[in-house]
């Protein structure tokens, strides 16, 4: 699987809440960082972040751009059940077909 395919698959596993697939795609040493979570490990990610899909109406990947190294940049837009729309950027590090790190950069409201 390419880096881009791996990243697309992990986003899809989140949206469908397919934890088994997400668990296979995330390396054991996986680390997640966002403005709300500072370098949390895989177990904490599954506890805090993974089950949050119920707040979404939709999520669309707008750009998925691999680097020459191990990273893939993802720009996505999502709509909350409140009607608010947001865009975020994530940088995911993919090694040996597994994601070892995700860094989330929150964007603002989309009007």
N, CA, C and O atoms as CSV, one atom per row, in Angstrom:
chain,resi,resn,atom,element,x,y,z
A,1,UNK,N,N,0.852,-1.174,0.000
A,1,UNK,CA,C,0.000,0.000,0.000
A,1,UNK,C,C,0.902,1.243,0.000
A,1,UNK,O,O,1.909,1.279,0.708
A,2,UNK,N,N,0.545,2.247,-0.785
A,2,UNK,CA,C,1.315,3.490,-0.804
A,2,UNK,C,C,1.031,4.297,0.462
A,2,UNK,O,O,0.083,4.007,1.192
A,3,UNK,N,N,1.856,5.305,0.715
A,3,UNK,CA,C,1.634,6.184,1.872
A,3,UNK,C,C,0.253,6.835,1.789
A,3,UNK,O,O,-0.470,6.913,2.783
A,4,UNK,N,N,-0.096,7.294,0.607
A,4,UNK,CA,C,-1.389,7.961,0.418
A,4,UNK,C,C,-2.533,6.987,0.663
A,4,UNK,O,O,-3.515,7.348,1.310
A,5,UNK,N,N,-2.429,5.776,0.166
A,5,UNK,CA,C,-3.474,4.771,0.396
A,5,UNK,C,C,-3.615,4.450,1.883
A,5,UNK,O,O,-4.727,4.279,2.382
A,6,UNK,N,N,-2.492,4.368,2.584
A,6,UNK,CA,C,-2.517,4.106,4.021
A,6,UNK,C,C,-3.246,5.223,4.756
A,6,UNK,O,O,-4.081,4.967,5.623
A,7,UNK,N,N,-2.925,6.453,4.403
A,7,UNK,CA,C,-3.563,7.608,5.045
A,7,UNK,C,C,-5.053,7.648,4.733
A,7,UNK,O,O,-5.868,7.855,5.633
A,8,UNK,N,N,-5.416,7.455,3.476
A,8,UNK,CA,C,-6.836,7.442,3.117
A,8,UNK,C,C,-7.578,6.328,3.876
A,8,UNK,O,O,-8.711,6.522,4.318
A,9,UNK,N,N,-6.945,5.189,4.019
A,9,UNK,CA,C,-7.571,4.059,4.720
A,9,UNK,C,C,-7.790,4.368,6.197
A,9,UNK,O,O,-8.813,3.975,6.758
A,10,UNK,N,N,-6.855,5.059,6.835
A,10,UNK,CA,C,-7.041,5.362,8.258
A,10,UNK,C,C,-8.137,6.411,8.442
A,10,UNK,O,O,-8.887,6.344,9.415
A,11,UNK,N,N,-8.244,7.370,7.537
A,11,UNK,CA,C,-9.349,8.327,7.619
A,11,UNK,C,C,-10.688,7.605,7.441
A,11,UNK,O,O,-11.647,7.884,8.161
A,12,UNK,N,N,-10.750,6.679,6.482
A,12,UNK,CA,C,-11.978,5.919,6.256
A,12,UNK,C,C,-12.324,5.056,7.475
A,12,UNK,O,O,-13.495,4.924,7.831
A,13,UNK,N,N,-11.317,4.476,8.106
A,13,UNK,CA,C,-11.585,3.650,9.286
A,13,UNK,C,C,-12.156,4.495,10.424
A,13,UNK,O,O,-12.989,4.019,11.196
A,14,UNK,N,N,-11.709,5.745,10.526
A,14,UNK,CA,C,-12.274,6.660,11.529
A,14,UNK,C,C,-13.740,6.946,11.218
A,14,UNK,O,O,-14.601,6.839,12.092
A,15,UNK,N,N,-14.016,7.307,9.972
A,15,UNK,CA,C,-15.387,7.661,9.597
A,15,UNK,C,C,-16.349,6.487,9.757
A,15,UNK,O,O,-17.504,6.681,10.137
A,16,UNK,N,N,-15.887,5.278,9.474
A,16,UNK,CA,C,-16.743,4.094,9.612
A,16,UNK,C,C,-16.639,3.455,10.997
A,16,UNK,O,O,-17.313,2.466,11.286
A,17,UNK,N,N,-15.786,4.029,11.849
A,17,UNK,CA,C,-15.535,3.515,13.199
A,17,UNK,C,C,-15.094,2.054,13.168
A,17,UNK,O,O,-15.526,1.246,13.990
A,18,UNK,N,N,-14.235,1.730,12.219
A,18,UNK,CA,C,-13.662,0.392,12.073
A,18,UNK,C,C,-12.350,0.354,12.861
A,18,UNK,O,O,-11.264,0.557,12.319
A,19,UNK,N,N,-12.492,0.090,14.139
A,19,UNK,CA,C,-11.326,0.125,15.020
A,19,UNK,C,C,-10.298,-0.955,14.670
A,19,UNK,O,O,-9.097,-0.714,14.796
A,20,UNK,N,N,-10.735,-2.119,14.239
A,20,UNK,CA,C,-9.787,-3.181,13.882
A,20,UNK,C,C,-8.864,-2.739,12.759
A,20,UNK,O,O,-7.654,-2.956,12.822
A,21,UNK,N,N,-9.434,-2.119,11.729
A,21,UNK,CA,C,-8.601,-1.634,10.627
A,21,UNK,C,C,-7.690,-0.519,11.104
A,21,UNK,O,O,-6.502,-0.510,10.779
A,22,UNK,N,N,-8.222,0.415,11.864
A,22,UNK,CA,C,-7.392,1.505,12.383
A,22,UNK,C,C,-6.256,0.953,13.230
A,22,UNK,O,O,-5.126,1.433,13.135
A,23,UNK,N,N,-6.534,-0.031,14.043
A,23,UNK,CA,C,-5.504,-0.622,14.904
A,23,UNK,C,C,-4.381,-1.240,14.062
A,23,UNK,O,O,-3.207,-1.144,14.420
A,24,UNK,N,N,-4.742,-1.866,12.959
A,24,UNK,CA,C,-3.723,-2.455,12.076
A,24,UNK,C,C,-2.910,-1.384,11.353
A,24,UNK,O,O,-1.725,-1.578,11.083
A,25,UNK,N,N,-3.542,-0.260,11.043
A,25,UNK,CA,C,-2.863,0.807,10.307
A,25,UNK,C,C,-1.989,1.687,11.185
A,25,UNK,O,O,-1.054,2.317,10.690
A,26,UNK,N,N,-2.277,1.741,12.473
A,26,UNK,CA,C,-1.490,2.544,13.399
A,26,UNK,C,C,-0.424,1.664,14.056
A,26,UNK,O,O,-0.730,0.616,14.626
A,27,UNK,N,N,0.820,2.106,13.967
A,27,UNK,CA,C,1.931,1.358,14.558
A,27,UNK,C,C,1.772,1.295,16.078
A,27,UNK,O,O,1.105,2.136,16.680
A,28,UNK,N,N,2.383,0.302,16.674
A,28,UNK,CA,C,2.315,0.171,18.132
A,28,UNK,C,C,2.869,1.410,18.828
A,28,UNK,O,O,2.397,1.786,19.900
A,29,UNK,N,N,3.873,2.043,18.217
A,29,UNK,CA,C,4.511,3.228,18.805
A,29,UNK,C,C,3.832,4.531,18.368
A,29,UNK,O,O,4.384,5.613,18.568
A,30,UNK,N,N,2.636,4.433,17.771
A,30,UNK,CA,C,1.897,5.594,17.271
A,30,UNK,C,C,1.775,6.682,18.330
A,30,UNK,O,O,1.524,6.410,19.504
A,31,UNK,N,N,1.962,7.944,17.874
A,31,UNK,CA,C,1.833,9.123,18.732
A,31,UNK,C,C,0.936,10.124,18.021
A,31,UNK,O,O,1.076,10.348,16.819
A,32,UNK,N,N,0.010,10.729,18.770
A,32,UNK,CA,C,-0.952,11.694,18.230
A,32,UNK,C,C,-0.797,13.021,18.955
A,32,UNK,O,O,-0.775,13.075,20.185
A,33,UNK,N,N,-0.689,14.099,18.168
A,33,UNK,CA,C,-0.562,15.436,18.736
A,33,UNK,C,C,-1.544,16.366,18.048
A,33,UNK,O,O,-1.669,16.364,16.824
A,34,UNK,N,N,-2.241,17.161,18.853
A,34,UNK,CA,C,-3.128,18.210,18.344
A,34,UNK,C,C,-3.070,19.350,19.357
A,34,UNK,O,O,-2.427,19.215,20.398
A,35,UNK,N,N,-3.731,20.468,19.068
A,35,UNK,CA,C,-3.770,21.532,20.071
A,35,UNK,C,C,-4.411,21.093,21.394
A,35,UNK,O,O,-4.229,21.752,22.418
A,36,UNK,N,N,-5.157,19.987,21.376
A,36,UNK,CA,C,-5.801,19.496,22.605
A,36,UNK,C,C,-5.114,18.273,23.207
A,36,UNK,O,O,-5.418,17.891,24.337
A,37,UNK,N,N,-4.194,17.657,22.471
A,37,UNK,CA,C,-3.551,16.413,22.921
A,37,UNK,C,C,-2.058,16.509,22.619
A,37,UNK,O,O,-1.665,16.725,21.473
A,38,UNK,N,N,-1.235,16.349,23.639
A,38,UNK,CA,C,0.204,16.501,23.454
A,38,UNK,C,C,0.907,15.148,23.478
A,38,UNK,O,O,1.176,14.591,24.542
A,39,UNK,N,N,1.195,14.634,22.292
A,39,UNK,CA,C,1.945,13.386,22.151
A,39,UNK,C,C,1.334,12.235,22.949
A,39,UNK,O,O,2.002,11.600,23.764
A,40,UNK,N,N,0.049,11.984,22.694
A,40,UNK,CA,C,-0.596,10.874,23.403
A,40,UNK,C,C,-0.331,9.569,22.642
A,40,UNK,O,O,-0.152,9.567,21.424
A,41,UNK,N,N,-0.311,8.492,23.373
A,41,UNK,CA,C,-0.023,7.186,22.776
A,41,UNK,C,C,-1.280,6.603,22.141
A,41,UNK,O,O,-2.374,7.154,22.261
A,42,UNK,N,N,-1.099,5.502,21.481
A,42,UNK,CA,C,-2.162,4.851,20.713
A,42,UNK,C,C,-3.402,4.551,21.557
A,42,UNK,O,O,-4.522,4.821,21.124
A,43,UNK,N,N,-3.215,4.001,22.741
A,43,UNK,CA,C,-4.368,3.653,23.590
A,43,UNK,C,C,-5.177,4.894,23.954
A,43,UNK,O,O,-6.407,4.858,23.927
A,44,UNK,N,N,-4.508,5.980,24.290
A,44,UNK,CA,C,-5.208,7.226,24.623
A,44,UNK,C,C,-5.913,7.807,23.404
A,44,UNK,O,O,-7.004,8.363,23.526
A,45,UNK,N,N,-5.298,7.683,22.228
A,45,UNK,CA,C,-5.932,8.141,20.994
A,45,UNK,C,C,-7.250,7.400,20.778
A,45,UNK,O,O,-8.269,8.022,20.477
A,46,UNK,N,N,-7.233,6.070,20.929
A,46,UNK,CA,C,-8.459,5.295,20.734
A,46,UNK,C,C,-9.518,5.632,21.785
A,46,UNK,O,O,-10.714,5.545,21.507
A,47,UNK,N,N,-9.094,6.009,22.971
A,47,UNK,CA,C,-10.038,6.352,24.036
A,47,UNK,C,C,-10.624,7.754,23.846
A,47,UNK,O,O,-11.831,7.942,23.997
A,48,UNK,N,N,-9.784,8.735,23.517
A,48,UNK,CA,C,-10.203,10.141,23.463
A,48,UNK,C,C,-10.673,10.619,22.100
A,48,UNK,O,O,-11.675,11.327,22.001
A,49,UNK,N,N,-9.963,10.242,21.056
A,49,UNK,CA,C,-10.142,10.872,19.748
A,49,UNK,C,C,-10.945,10.034,18.760
A,49,UNK,O,O,-11.782,10.569,18.033
A,50,UNK,N,N,-10.702,8.755,18.728
A,50,UNK,CA,C,-11.325,7.902,17.717
A,50,UNK,C,C,-12.850,7.893,17.795
A,50,UNK,O,O,-13.501,7.909,16.751
A,51,UNK,N,N,-13.445,7.867,18.986
A,51,UNK,CA,C,-14.914,7.768,19.037
A,51,UNK,C,C,-15.665,9.086,18.822
A,51,UNK,O,O,-16.855,9.156,19.130
A,52,UNK,N,N,-15.014,10.127,18.307
A,52,UNK,CA,C,-15.655,11.441,18.186
A,52,UNK,C,C,-16.404,11.651,16.878
A,52,UNK,O,O,-16.924,12.742,16.644
A,53,UNK,N,N,-16.474,10.647,16.028
A,53,UNK,CA,C,-17.095,10.811,14.715
A,53,UNK,C,C,-18.588,11.155,14.805
A,53,UNK,O,O,-19.145,11.722,13.865
A,54,UNK,N,N,-19.224,10.829,15.896
A,54,UNK,CA,C,-20.664,11.086,16.010
A,54,UNK,C,C,-21.013,12.571,16.011
A,54,UNK,O,O,-22.183,12.927,15.867
A,55,UNK,N,N,-20.035,13.429,16.168
A,55,UNK,CA,C,-20.282,14.879,16.130
A,55,UNK,C,C,-20.276,15.432,14.707
A,55,UNK,O,O,-20.623,16.592,14.486
A,56,UNK,N,N,-19.879,14.595,13.741
A,56,UNK,CA,C,-19.750,15.035,12.358
A,56,UNK,C,C,-20.989,14.731,11.518
A,56,UNK,O,O,-21.672,13.728,11.727
A,57,UNK,N,N,-21.261,15.616,10.568
A,57,UNK,CA,C,-22.227,15.357,9.514
A,57,UNK,C,C,-21.468,14.788,8.315
A,57,UNK,O,O,-21.917,13.844,7.666
A,58,UNK,N,N,-20.297,15.391,8.037
A,58,UNK,CA,C,-19.492,14.946,6.899
A,58,UNK,C,C,-18.037,15.354,7.097
A,58,UNK,O,O,-17.710,16.235,7.892
A,59,UNK,N,N,-17.183,14.679,6.345
A,59,UNK,CA,C,-15.764,15.030,6.298
A,59,UNK,C,C,-15.266,14.707,4.893
A,59,UNK,O,O,-15.525,13.625,4.366
A,60,UNK,N,N,-14.549,15.654,4.294
A,60,UNK,CA,C,-14.045,15.462,2.940
A,60,UNK,C,C,-12.551,15.773,2.899
A,60,UNK,O,O,-12.111,16.831,3.349
A,61,UNK,N,N,-11.786,14.842,2.358
A,61,UNK,CA,C,-10.361,15.084,2.158
A,61,UNK,C,C,-10.221,15.948,0.912
A,61,UNK,O,O,-10.611,15.535,-0.180
A,62,UNK,N,N,-9.667,17.144,1.072
A,62,UNK,CA,C,-9.524,18.074,-0.038
A,62,UNK,C,C,-8.196,17.895,-0.765
A,62,UNK,O,O,-8.136,18.006,-1.989
A,63,UNK,N,N,-7.140,17.619,-0.021
A,63,UNK,CA,C,-5.803,17.392,-0.593
A,63,UNK,C,C,-5.078,16.358,0.250
A,63,UNK,O,O,-5.089,16.424,1.479
A,64,UNK,N,N,-4.451,15.405,-0.420
A,64,UNK,CA,C,-3.619,14.399,0.243
A,64,UNK,C,C,-2.310,14.397,-0.523
A,64,UNK,O,O,-2.240,13.905,-1.649
A,65,UNK,N,N,-1.258,14.958,0.099
A,65,UNK,CA,C,-0.011,15.227,-0.612
A,65,UNK,C,C,1.162,14.541,0.091
A,65,UNK,O,O,1.507,14.905,1.215
A,66,UNK,N,N,1.773,13.557,-0.558
A,66,UNK,CA,C,2.944,12.902,0.036
A,66,UNK,C,C,4.194,13.757,-0.139
A,66,UNK,O,O,4.309,14.520,-1.098
A,67,UNK,N,N,5.124,13.620,0.795
A,67,UNK,CA,C,6.428,14.256,0.669
A,67,UNK,C,C,7.412,13.225,0.120
A,67,UNK,O,O,7.059,12.061,-0.068
A,68,UNK,N,N,8.618,13.650,-0.131
A,68,UNK,CA,C,9.642,12.699,-0.566
A,68,UNK,C,C,10.084,11.790,0.574
A,68,UNK,O,O,10.664,10.729,0.342
A,69,UNK,N,N,9.809,12.207,1.797
A,69,UNK,CA,C,10.138,11.392,2.963
A,69,UNK,C,C,8.963,10.524,3.360
A,69,UNK,O,O,8.267,9.979,2.503
A,70,UNK,N,N,8.741,10.394,4.660
A,70,UNK,CA,C,7.703,9.517,5.200
A,70,UNK,C,C,6.375,10.207,5.468
A,70,UNK,O,O,5.408,9.545,5.845
A,71,UNK,N,N,6.304,11.521,5.282
A,71,UNK,CA,C,5.121,12.279,5.672
A,71,UNK,C,C,4.115,12.438,4.533
A,71,UNK,O,O,4.459,12.437,3.351
A,72,UNK,N,N,2.848,12.576,4.953
A,72,UNK,CA,C,1.758,12.883,4.036
A,72,UNK,C,C,0.964,14.021,4.676
A,72,UNK,O,O,0.553,13.930,5.833
A,73,UNK,N,N,0.754,15.093,3.909
A,73,UNK,CA,C,-0.050,16.219,4.366
A,73,UNK,C,C,-1.483,16.025,3.888
A,73,UNK,O,O,-1.726,15.672,2.735
A,74,UNK,N,N,-2.430,16.263,4.800
A,74,UNK,CA,C,-3.849,16.117,4.464
A,74,UNK,C,C,-4.577,17.401,4.865
A,74,UNK,O,O,-4.505,17.840,6.013
A,75,UNK,N,N,-5.272,17.986,3.904
A,75,UNK,CA,C,-6.172,19.111,4.169
A,75,UNK,C,C,-7.581,18.561,4.047
A,75,UNK,O,O,-7.935,17.971,3.025
A,76,UNK,N,N,-8.387,18.749,5.084
A,76,UNK,CA,C,-9.753,18.251,5.036
A,76,UNK,C,C,-10.723,19.277,5.598
A,76,UNK,O,O,-10.357,20.160,6.373
A,77,UNK,N,N,-11.955,19.129,5.185
A,77,UNK,CA,C,-13.027,19.995,5.657
A,77,UNK,C,C,-14.108,19.103,6.249
A,77,UNK,O,O,-14.413,18.034,5.719
A,78,UNK,N,N,-14.674,19.556,7.346
A,78,UNK,CA,C,-15.737,18.779,7.967
A,78,UNK,C,C,-16.850,19.697,8.445
A,78,UNK,O,O,-16.636,20.875,8.732
A,79,UNK,N,N,-18.040,19.124,8.520
A,79,UNK,CA,C,-19.197,19.841,9.035
A,79,UNK,C,C,-19.663,19.162,10.307
A,79,UNK,O,O,-19.839,17.945,10.352
A,80,UNK,N,N,-19.857,19.960,11.332
A,80,UNK,CA,C,-20.364,19.463,12.605
A,80,UNK,C,C,-21.889,19.443,12.583
A,80,UNK,O,O,-22.510,20.120,11.765
A,81,UNK,N,N,-22.477,18.684,13.461
A,81,UNK,CA,C,-23.936,18.640,13.569
A,81,UNK,C,C,-24.519,19.994,13.954
A,81,UNK,O,O,-25.712,20.230,13.764
A,82,UNK,N,N,-23.695,20.880,14.490
A,82,UNK,CA,C,-24.126,22.237,14.829
A,82,UNK,C,C,-24.277,23.106,13.581
A,82,UNK,O,O,-24.827,24.206,13.648
A,83,UNK,N,N,-23.783,22.607,12.434
A,83,UNK,CA,C,-23.814,23.380,11.198
A,83,UNK,C,C,-22.499,24.091,10.910
A,83,UNK,O,O,-22.298,24.593,9.804
A,84,UNK,N,N,-21.611,24.139,11.881
A,84,UNK,CA,C,-20.305,24.776,11.673
A,84,UNK,C,C,-19.454,23.932,10.734
A,84,UNK,O,O,-19.507,22.703,10.763
A,85,UNK,N,N,-18.660,24.615,9.893
A,85,UNK,CA,C,-17.720,23.946,8.991
A,85,UNK,C,C,-16.304,24.404,9.368
A,85,UNK,O,O,-16.079,25.574,9.679
A,86,UNK,N,N,-15.365,23.464,9.335
A,86,UNK,CA,C,-13.974,23.748,9.684
A,86,UNK,C,C,-13.046,23.071,8.692
A,86,UNK,O,O,-13.428,22.125,8.003
A,87,UNK,N,N,-11.825,23.571,8.632
A,87,UNK,CA,C,-10.756,22.910,7.883
A,87,UNK,C,C,-9.573,22.719,8.815
A,87,UNK,O,O,-9.241,23.593,9.616
A,88,UNK,N,N,-8.943,21.556,8.694
A,88,UNK,CA,C,-7.728,21.241,9.431
A,88,UNK,C,C,-6.687,20.693,8.466
A,88,UNK,O,O,-7.001,20.268,7.355
A,89,UNK,N,N,-5.450,20.716,8.918
A,89,UNK,CA,C,-4.354,20.054,8.215
A,89,UNK,C,C,-3.742,19.059,9.185
A,89,UNK,O,O,-3.552,19.352,10.365
A,90,UNK,N,N,-3.438,17.881,8.665
A,90,UNK,CA,C,-2.717,16.883,9.449
A,90,UNK,C,C,-1.477,16.458,8.677
A,90,UNK,O,O,-1.475,16.408,7.447
A,91,UNK,N,N,-0.427,16.155,9.424
A,91,UNK,CA,C,0.775,15.550,8.859
A,91,UNK,C,C,0.872,14.171,9.485
A,91,UNK,O,O,1.004,14.031,10.700
A,92,UNK,N,N,0.804,13.154,8.632
A,92,UNK,CA,C,0.891,11.772,9.104
A,92,UNK,C,C,2.199,11.173,8.612
A,92,UNK,O,O,2.546,11.308,7.439
A,93,UNK,N,N,2.913,10.520,9.495
A,93,UNK,CA,C,4.166,9.851,9.159
A,93,UNK,C,C,3.880,8.374,8.951
A,93,UNK,O,O,3.335,7.708,9.831
A,94,UNK,N,N,4.255,7.860,7.774
A,94,UNK,CA,C,3.970,6.467,7.409
A,94,UNK,C,C,5.295,5.735,7.205
A,94,UNK,O,O,6.121,6.136,6.385
A,95,UNK,N,N,5.481,4.668,7.957
A,95,UNK,CA,C,6.664,3.815,7.808
A,95,UNK,C,C,6.202,2.371,7.763
A,95,UNK,O,O,5.419,1.930,8.604
A,96,UNK,N,N,6.692,1.641,6.776
A,96,UNK,CA,C,6.339,0.218,6.632
A,96,UNK,C,C,4.824,-0.001,6.628
A,96,UNK,O,O,4.315,-0.910,7.285
A,97,UNK,N,N,4.113,0.844,5.879
A,97,UNK,CA,C,2.653,0.741,5.706
A,97,UNK,C,C,1.854,0.964,6.986
A,97,UNK,O,O,0.691,0.569,7.070
A,98,UNK,N,N,2.476,1.596,7.982
A,98,UNK,CA,C,1.760,1.899,9.224
A,98,UNK,C,C,2.049,3.334,9.626
A,98,UNK,O,O,3.143,3.849,9.396
A,99,UNK,N,N,1.070,3.962,10.219
A,99,UNK,CA,C,1.221,5.350,10.646
A,99,UNK,C,C,1.862,5.371,12.021
A,99,UNK,O,O,1.372,4.750,12.965
A,100,UNK,N,N,2.975,6.104,12.117
A,100,UNK,CA,C,3.700,6.179,13.379
A,100,UNK,C,C,3.398,7.462,14.144
A,100,UNK,O,O,3.566,7.522,15.362
A,101,UNK,N,N,2.949,8.495,13.416
A,101,UNK,CA,C,2.658,9.766,14.080
A,101,UNK,C,C,1.633,10.556,13.291
A,101,UNK,O,O,1.630,10.547,12.060
A,102,UNK,N,N,0.763,11.240,14.021
A,102,UNK,CA,C,-0.165,12.198,13.430
A,102,UNK,C,C,-0.032,13.501,14.196
A,102,UNK,O,O,-0.087,13.526,15.425
A,103,UNK,N,N,0.146,14.596,13.442
A,103,UNK,CA,C,0.180,15.933,14.001
A,103,UNK,C,C,-0.974,16.718,13.381
A,103,UNK,O,O,-1.052,16.843,12.159
A,104,UNK,N,N,-1.868,17.247,14.214
A,104,UNK,CA,C,-3.045,17.957,13.737
A,104,UNK,C,C,-2.867,19.452,13.964
A,104,UNK,O,O,-2.454,19.886,15.039
A,105,UNK,N,N,-3.183,20.229,12.936
A,105,UNK,CA,C,-3.136,21.687,13.017
A,105,UNK,C,C,-4.544,22.185,12.721
A,105,UNK,O,O,-5.033,22.062,11.598
A,106,UNK,N,N,-5.196,22.752,13.745
A,106,UNK,CA,C,-6.576,23.203,13.602
A,106,UNK,C,C,-6.644,24.457,12.749
A,106,UNK,O,O,-5.853,25.387,12.904
A,107,UNK,N,N,-7.609,24.455,11.846
A,107,UNK,CA,C,-7.884,25.630,11.034
A,107,UNK,C,C,-9.071,26.367,11.606
A,107,UNK,O,O,-9.543,26.053,12.698
A,108,UNK,N,N,-9.536,27.320,10.889
A,108,UNK,CA,C,-10.668,28.103,11.357
A,108,UNK,C,C,-11.969,27.669,10.735
A,108,UNK,O,O,-12.054,26.665,10.029
A,109,UNK,N,N,-12.980,28.467,11.023
A,109,UNK,CA,C,-14.306,28.241,10.443
A,109,UNK,C,C,-14.244,28.479,8.935
A,109,UNK,O,O,-13.506,29.340,8.455
A,110,UNK,N,N,-15.021,27.710,8.214
A,110,UNK,CA,C,-15.163,27.900,6.766
A,110,UNK,C,C,-16.507,28.586,6.571
A,110,UNK,O,O,-17.525,28.130,7.093
A,111,UNK,N,N,-16.510,29.655,5.838
A,111,UNK,CA,C,-17.756,30.411,5.622
A,111,UNK,C,C,-18.233,30.251,4.219
A,111,UNK,O,O,-19.264,30.812,3.849
